[in-house]
Amino acid sequence: MNKIEQLRHNFLADIEKISTLQELEELRVAALGKKGELTLLMKELGQKTPEERRTIGAELNAVKETLTNALDQRKTQLEVDSLNARLAIETLDVTLPPRPVLKGTIHPLSHVMDQAIHIFGQVGFVVAEGPDIEEDFYNFTALNIPLEHPARQEQDTFYLPPSSADGQPVVLRTHTSPVQIRTMLNEKPPLRIIAPGRTYRSDSDATHSPMFHQIEGLVVDTKTHMGHLKGCLEEFCRHFFEDPNLKLRFRPGYFPFTEPSAEVDIWWKGNSWLEILGCGMVHPNVLRNCNIDPDVYQGFAFGMGLERIAMLKYGIEDLRLFFESDLRWVGYYGFEPESRE
């Protein structure tokens, strides 16, 4: 038996005797590692004649393949034996009482959305929904937003490839206002809806997120006026923030889709005015774009960020925490399932 055959015979015999994965790894290194016996024999091929290299090289490669296969088979067998040994020892007594189970909580955003829907539902608003991916017409044009408006620029809006049907620009909706447009196009007044849902804008810091949540409201009929809007929002804020004496102020503002428009502030904790939402009377051009006669009908609309009002109510300082999927945070700020309404 030559040296190569003797090496093969010895290592195969040693592999059969191995009883642990650690020993098997040490044997692999001794045979096939950088300084292993088989590796050293291969390094000596450079000193051989071409004919010897051809013959001895083929023999060494065959031995290497044989040892590699044997090592893999033994490793598999040892892993199976180890698992079977654990299964024989690690038993479960099904007669024992159950272990304490962690109880899940409702995410603050889900809780706040349910609260808002419940409060508005008590005064006759119904929930309306629409797609997150919107056409330019519903997201901008029908809302009286001009072509040169900054909201249409790419630093504010996420644009997607144009629709294959008509080539119209497609965006991730920047507000839930497109739901109002779709409702006015598909239903006849009187209308009283709220549109909660995800929205998207190209912005990210402690108080802004590329994806966030809004709830918007729309009322259209023949008698609605600014006083109705003011009363509706006052009642909502006082119920939501659980303060019947909460002070609100309406400041003149500008939105392309409402006229007149207003920003709404609340007097927060006796310290300062904080802006929480925007609102106004629906612009006549928006009504015309939805085939509603502004000489007969008028309405009001409003919109607010759910993260914004949740942060105020529950003392959450960083908007990004809402989306980090940290179970510890959800456990601290979350709500019991029975507390959703």
RODO-2510 file (C-alpha; in nm, 4 decimals, decimal comma):
residues 341
     n   res          X          Y          Z
     1     m     0,0000     0,0000     0,0000
     2     n     0,1535     0,3331    -0,1096
     3     k     0,1572     0,6498     0,1012
     4     i    -0,1533     0,8020    -0,0595
     5     e    -0,3560     0,4836    -0,0228
     6     q    -0,2397     0,4498     0,3386
     7     l    -0,3507     0,8093     0,4091
     8     r    -0,6936     0,7424     0,2612
     9     h    -0,7331     0,4195     0,4591
    10     n    -0,6297     0,5806     0,7901
    11     f    -0,8536     0,8847     0,7590
    12     l    -1,1578     0,6793     0,6553
    13     a    -1,1051     0,4599     0,9597
    14     d    -1,0722     0,7654     1,1866
    15     i    -1,3899     0,9187     1,0442
    16     e    -1,5894     0,6128     1,1485
    17     k    -1,4614     0,6458     1,5061
    18     i    -1,5535     1,0156     1,5425
    19     s    -1,8333     1,0818     1,7949
    20     t    -1,8643     1,4634     1,8002
    21     l    -1,8851     1,7409     1,5433
    22     q    -1,5851     1,9139     1,7037
    23     e    -1,3671     1,6055     1,6584
    24     l    -1,4900     1,5721     1,3008
    25     e    -1,3878     1,9317     1,2238
    26     e    -1,0425     1,8748     1,3720
    27     l    -0,9996     1,5659     1,1569
    28     r    -1,1083     1,7590     0,8459
    29     v    -0,8457     2,0251     0,9131
    30     a    -0,5795     1,7586     0,9717
    31     a    -0,6538     1,6033     0,6332
    32     l    -0,7736     1,8854     0,4065
    33     g    -0,6808     2,2104     0,5845
    34     k    -0,4063     2,4467     0,4663
    35     k    -0,1488     2,2380     0,6492
    36     g    -0,3326     1,9080     0,6216
    37     e    -0,1560     1,5912     0,5112
    38     l    -0,3356     1,5679     0,1776
    39     t    -0,2759     1,9380     0,1081
    40     l     0,0963     1,9021     0,1742
    41     l     0,1162     1,6080    -0,0676
    42     m    -0,0505     1,8229    -0,3357
    43     k     0,2064     2,0984    -0,2788
    44     e     0,4836     1,8482    -0,3519
    45     l     0,3502     1,7908    -0,7039
    46     g     0,5526     2,0878    -0,8249
    47     q     0,8692     1,8893    -0,7684
    48     k     0,7511     1,5948    -0,9777
    49     t     0,7912     1,5268    -1,3467
    50     p     0,4961     1,6012    -1,5783
    51     e     0,4112     1,2333    -1,5987
    52     e     0,4257     1,1915    -1,2193
    53     r     0,2148     1,5042    -1,1651
    54     r    -0,0493     1,3656    -1,3957
    55     t    -0,0662     1,0284    -1,2268
    56     i    -0,0199     1,1342    -0,8632
    57     g    -0,2443     1,4409    -0,9045
    58     a    -0,5327     1,2286    -1,0264
    59     e    -0,4852     0,9903    -0,7352
    60     l    -0,4736     1,2744    -0,4807
    61     n    -0,7913     1,4349    -0,6234
    62     a    -0,9733     1,1035    -0,6029
    63     v    -0,8706     1,0644    -0,2368
    64     k    -0,9744     1,4243    -0,1608
    65     e    -1,3199     1,3623    -0,3095
    66     t    -1,3548     1,0366    -0,1156
    67     l    -1,2613     1,2019     0,2153
    68     t    -1,4873     1,5027     0,1520
    69     n    -1,7876     1,2772     0,0868
    70     a    -1,7108     1,0666     0,3927
    71     l    -1,6795     1,3760     0,6125
    72     d    -2,0125     1,5150     0,4862
    73     q    -2,1920     1,1859     0,5450
    74     r    -2,0499     1,1534     0,8952
    75     k    -2,1450     1,5145     0,9758
    76     t    -2,5036     1,4520     0,8674
    77     q    -2,5193     1,1362     1,0769
    78     l    -2,3786     1,3124     1,3845
    79     e    -2,6312     1,5971     1,3486
    80     v    -2,9184     1,3481     1,3270
    81     d    -2,7859     1,1572     1,6314
    82     s    -2,7526     1,4851     1,8246
    83     l    -3,1099     1,5885     1,7401
    84     n    -3,2489     1,2489     1,8380
    85     a    -3,0626     1,2667     2,1684
    86     r    -3,2109     1,6098     2,2424
    87     l    -3,5591     1,4923     2,1502
    88     a    -3,5240     1,1990     2,3897
    89     i    -3,4233     1,4286     2,6781
    90     e    -3,6250     1,7470     2,6127
    91     t    -3,9813     1,6442     2,6845
    92     l    -4,2910     1,8545     2,7449
    93     d    -4,5399     1,7727     3,0156
    94     v    -4,8752     1,8654     2,8602
    95     t    -5,0449     1,8260     3,1988
    96     l    -4,8703     2,1336     3,3387
    97     p    -5,0684     2,4611     3,3627
    98     p    -5,0149     2,7053     3,0717
    99     r    -4,7279     2,9533     3,0855
   100     p    -4,8083     3,3251     3,1135
   101     v    -4,8918     3,4577     2,7662
   102     l    -4,8002     3,8137     2,6700
   103     k    -5,1143     4,0049     2,5827
   104     g    -5,1074     4,2103     2,2646
   105     t    -5,2002     4,5774     2,2544
   106     i    -5,3564     4,8050     1,9941
   107     h    -5,1090     5,0361     1,8173
   108     p    -5,1671     5,4054     1,9073
   109     l    -5,2358     5,4911     1,5408
   110     s    -5,5051     5,2258     1,5136
   111     h    -5,6536     5,3445     1,8409
   112     v    -5,6573     5,7116     1,7314
   113     m    -5,8086     5,6260     1,3926
   114     d    -6,0854     5,4282     1,5626
   115     q    -6,1472     5,7176     1,8020
   116     a    -6,1765     5,9699     1,5194
   117     i    -6,4076     5,7466     1,3144
   118     h    -6,6258     5,6869     1,6209
   119     i    -6,6564     6,0583     1,7062
   120     f    -6,7393     6,1657     1,3516
   121     g    -6,9710     5,8687     1,3119
   122     q    -7,1837     5,9974     1,5987
   123     v    -7,2687     6,3076     1,3927
   124     g    -7,3539     6,1240     1,0717
   125     f    -7,0229     6,0866     0,8860
   126     v    -6,9608     5,7601     0,7003
   127     v    -6,6214     5,6175     0,6055
   128     a    -6,5123     5,6356     0,2394
   129     e    -6,1992     5,4766     0,0941
   130     g    -5,9859     5,4997    -0,2184
   131     p    -5,6604     5,3623    -0,3679
   132     d    -5,3154     5,4585    -0,2387
   133     i    -5,1902     5,4833    -0,5989
   134     e    -5,3713     5,7708    -0,7660
   135     e    -5,3939     5,9398    -1,1041
   136     d    -5,2888     6,3021    -1,1346
   137     f    -5,6481     6,4096    -1,2004
   138     y    -5,7823     6,2892    -0,8654
   139     n    -5,4767     6,3897    -0,6620
   140     f    -5,4154     6,7347    -0,8131
   141     t    -5,6180     6,8569    -1,1114
   142     a    -5,9698     6,7986    -0,9798
   143     l    -5,8658     6,9636    -0,6528
   144     n    -5,7893     7,2920    -0,8305
   145     i    -5,4134     7,2527    -0,7781
   146     p    -5,2354     7,4381    -1,0620
   147     l    -4,9529     7,2878    -1,2652
   148     e    -4,6945     7,5210    -1,1091
   149     h    -4,7945     7,4388    -0,7506
   150     p    -4,4974     7,3161    -0,5363
   151     a    -4,6935     7,0082    -0,4247
   152     r    -4,6638     6,8690    -0,7790
   153     q    -4,2825     6,8793    -0,7742
   154     e    -4,0794     6,5626    -0,7265
   155     q    -3,9191     6,6803    -0,4023
   156     d    -4,2657     6,6622    -0,2455
   157     t    -4,4418     6,3839    -0,4364
   158     f    -4,3581     6,0218    -0,5195
   159     y    -4,4233     5,9709    -0,8928
   160     l    -4,4740     5,6262    -1,0448
   161     p    -4,4541     5,5170    -1,4108
   162     p    -4,7429     5,6671    -1,6140
   163     s    -5,0602     5,4714    -1,6700
   164     s    -5,0279     5,2508    -1,9776
   165     a    -5,3854     5,3303    -2,0773
   166     d    -5,3691     5,7084    -2,1236
   167     g    -5,0192     5,8084    -2,0152
   168     q    -5,1532     6,0179    -1,7261
   169     p    -4,9044     6,0724    -1,4376
   170     v    -4,9499     5,8345    -1,1456
   171     v    -4,8508     5,9151    -0,7872
   172     l    -4,8632     5,7791    -0,4358
   173     r    -5,1465     5,9941    -0,3040
   174     t    -5,0225     6,2947    -0,1079
   175     h    -5,3489     6,3280     0,0888
   176     t    -5,6809     6,1457     0,1169
   177     s    -5,8559     6,4265    -0,0735
   178     p    -5,8781     6,2074    -0,3888
   179     v    -6,1321     6,0014    -0,1945
   180     q    -6,3480     6,3151    -0,1733
   181     i    -6,3216     6,3630    -0,5502
   182     r    -6,4150     6,0026    -0,6240
   183     t    -6,7109     6,0238    -0,3860
   184     m    -6,8427     6,3448    -0,5443
   185     l    -6,8076     6,1947    -0,8929
   186     n    -6,9809     5,8689    -0,8007
   187     e    -7,2519     5,9863    -0,5590
   188     k    -7,5018     6,2689    -0,5542
   189     p    -7,5321     6,5279    -0,2722
   190     p    -7,6038     6,5491     0,0129
   191     l    -7,2709     6,3970     0,1177
   192     r    -7,1135     6,3558     0,4608
   193     i    -6,7986     6,1425     0,4569
   194     i    -6,4652     6,0977     0,6304
   195     a    -6,1640     5,9519     0,4496
   196     p    -5,9015     5,7949     0,6777
   197     g    -5,5932     5,6283     0,5336
   198     r    -5,2244     5,6269     0,4442
   199     t    -5,0657     5,9122     0,2497
   200     y    -4,7159     5,9672     0,1127
   201     r    -4,4830     6,2651     0,0787
   202     s    -4,1099     6,2935     0,0224
   203     d    -4,0133     6,4124     0,3699
   204     s    -3,8536     6,2513     0,6752
   205     d    -3,7478     6,3807     1,0188
   206     a    -3,8662     6,3720     1,3808
   207     t    -4,1998     6,5313     1,2854
   208     h    -4,2392     6,4101     0,9235
   209     s    -4,2478     6,0666     0,7627
   210     p    -4,2544     5,9563     0,3955
   211     m    -4,5646     5,7550     0,4852
   212     f    -4,8177     5,8867     0,7337
   213     h    -5,1911     5,8823     0,8046
   214     q    -5,4640     6,1398     0,7556
   215     i    -5,8320     6,1686     0,8156
   216     e    -6,0265     6,4127     0,5999
   217     g    -6,3899     6,5106     0,6077
   218     l    -6,6317     6,6402     0,3449
   219     v    -6,9860     6,7732     0,3688
   220     v    -7,1810     6,8858     0,0610
   221     d    -7,5422     7,0031     0,0637
   222     t    -7,7515     7,3116    -0,0073
   223     k    -7,7333     7,4778     0,3355
   224     t    -7,3831     7,4119     0,4750
   225     h    -7,1823     7,7171     0,5784
   226     m    -6,8643     7,8103     0,7686
   227     g    -7,0458     7,8058     1,1021
   228     h    -7,1266     7,4372     1,0557
   229     l    -6,7600     7,3676     0,9830
   230     k    -6,6485     7,5552     1,2948
   231     g    -6,8991     7,3796     1,5186
   232     c    -6,8118     7,0366     1,3793
   233     l    -6,4387     7,0769     1,4429
   234     e    -6,4862     7,2292     1,7869
   235     e    -6,6958     6,9325     1,8961
   236     f    -6,4487     6,6838     1,7511
   237     c    -6,1440     6,8395     1,9204
   238     r    -6,3150     6,8691     2,2580
   239     h    -6,4275     6,5066     2,2470
   240     f    -6,0968     6,3731     2,1146
   241     f    -5,8766     6,5603     2,3613
   242     e    -6,1309     6,4975     2,6391
   243     d    -6,1500     6,8647     2,7365
   244     p    -6,4969     7,0271     2,7120
   245     n    -6,3393     7,3708     2,7596
   246     l    -6,0655     7,3315     2,4996
   247     k    -5,9991     7,6610     2,3205
   248     l    -5,9751     7,6698     1,9405
   249     r    -5,8916     7,9508     1,7030
   250     f    -5,9405     7,9690     1,3275
   251     r    -5,6733     8,1625     1,1358
   252     p    -5,7060     8,2604     0,7682
   253     g    -5,5163     8,0199     0,5473
   254     y    -5,4808     7,9151     0,1851
   255     f    -5,5508     7,5854     0,0122
   256     p    -5,6254     7,5571    -0,3614
   257     f    -5,9278     7,3357    -0,2955
   258     t    -6,1066     7,5517    -0,0348
   259     e    -6,2178     7,9161    -0,0270
   260     p    -6,2261     8,0621     0,2291
   261     s    -5,9635     7,8505     0,4056
   262     a    -5,8512     7,8359     0,7665
   263     e    -5,5824     7,6860     0,9880
   264     v    -5,7071     7,5556     1,3242
   265     d    -5,5033     7,5884     1,6451
   266     i    -5,5763     7,4581     1,9933
   267     w    -5,4641     7,6138     2,3200
   268     w    -5,2557     7,3252     2,4476
   269     k    -5,2020     7,2648     2,8198
   270     g    -5,2305     7,6351     2,8943
   271     n    -4,8926     7,7029     2,7345
   272     s    -4,9239     7,7801     2,3652
   273     w    -5,1299     7,7588     2,0479
   274     l    -5,0605     7,4493     1,8393
   275     e    -5,1764     7,3999     1,4803
   276     i    -5,3550     7,0676     1,4293
   277     l    -5,5493     7,0850     1,1013
   278     g    -5,6587     7,2783     0,7930
   279     c    -6,0104     7,3354     0,6652
   280     g    -6,2370     7,5546     0,4552
   281     m    -6,5383     7,5768     0,2294
   282     v    -6,5078     7,3607    -0,0829
   283     h    -6,3861     7,5720    -0,3756
   284     p    -6,6491     7,6170    -0,6507
   285     n    -6,3969     7,4901    -0,9080
   286     v    -6,3683     7,1600    -0,7197
   287     l    -6,7454     7,1205    -0,7241
   288     r    -6,7540     7,1956    -1,0995
   289     n    -6,4771     6,9397    -1,1627
   290     c    -6,7026     6,6828    -0,9949
   291     n    -7,0129     6,7812    -1,1941
   292     i    -7,1786     6,9508    -0,8939
   293     d    -7,3403     7,2900    -0,9495
   294     p    -7,1772     7,5421    -0,7066
   295     d    -7,4790     7,7715    -0,7461
   296     v    -7,6955     7,5058    -0,5838
   297     y    -7,4578     7,3175    -0,3548
   298     q    -7,1780     7,4162    -0,1234
   299     g    -6,9775     7,2297     0,1345
   300     f    -6,6881     7,2236     0,3744
   301     a    -6,3802     7,0057     0,4025
   302     f    -6,1078     6,9474     0,6616
   303     g    -5,8030     6,7312     0,7078
   304     m    -5,5630     6,6408     0,9856
   305     g    -5,2660     6,4117     1,0442
   306     l    -5,3445     6,1222     1,2776
   307     e    -4,9836     6,0993     1,3964
   308     r    -4,9949     6,4687     1,4826
   309     i    -5,2980     6,4466     1,7099
   310     a    -5,1761     6,1167     1,8594
   311     m    -4,8409     6,2733     1,9485
   312     l    -5,0164     6,5625     2,1201
   313     k    -5,2673     6,3530     2,3125
   314     y    -5,0276     6,0834     2,4328
   315     g    -4,7004     6,2773     2,4659
   316     i    -4,5102     6,0994     2,1867
   317     e    -4,2151     6,3163     2,0807
   318     d    -4,0776     6,1462     1,7685
   319     l    -4,3006     6,0576     1,4717
   320     r    -4,0583     5,7883     1,3540
   321     l    -4,1324     5,5763     1,6611
   322     f    -4,4754     5,4930     1,5162
   323     f    -4,3124     5,2879     1,2379
   324     e    -4,0148     5,1162     1,4071
   325     s    -4,2074     4,7976     1,5022
   326     d    -4,0611     4,8032     1,8538
   327     l    -4,2819     4,5774     2,0663
   328     r    -4,1586     4,7451     2,3847
   329     w    -4,2798     5,0828     2,2544
   330     v    -4,6133     4,9384     2,1404
   331     g    -4,6511     4,7707     2,4783
   332     y    -4,5948     5,1020     2,6574
   333     y    -4,8098     5,3265     2,4363
   334     g    -5,0567     5,0617     2,3176
   335     f    -5,4155     5,0112     2,4310
   336     e    -5,6178     4,7181     2,5513
   337     p    -5,8389     4,5751     2,2727
   338     e    -6,1549     4,6630     2,4649
   339     s    -6,0410     5,0274     2,4761
   340     r    -6,0550     5,0861     2,0987
   341     e    -6,3838     5,2732     2,1081
***
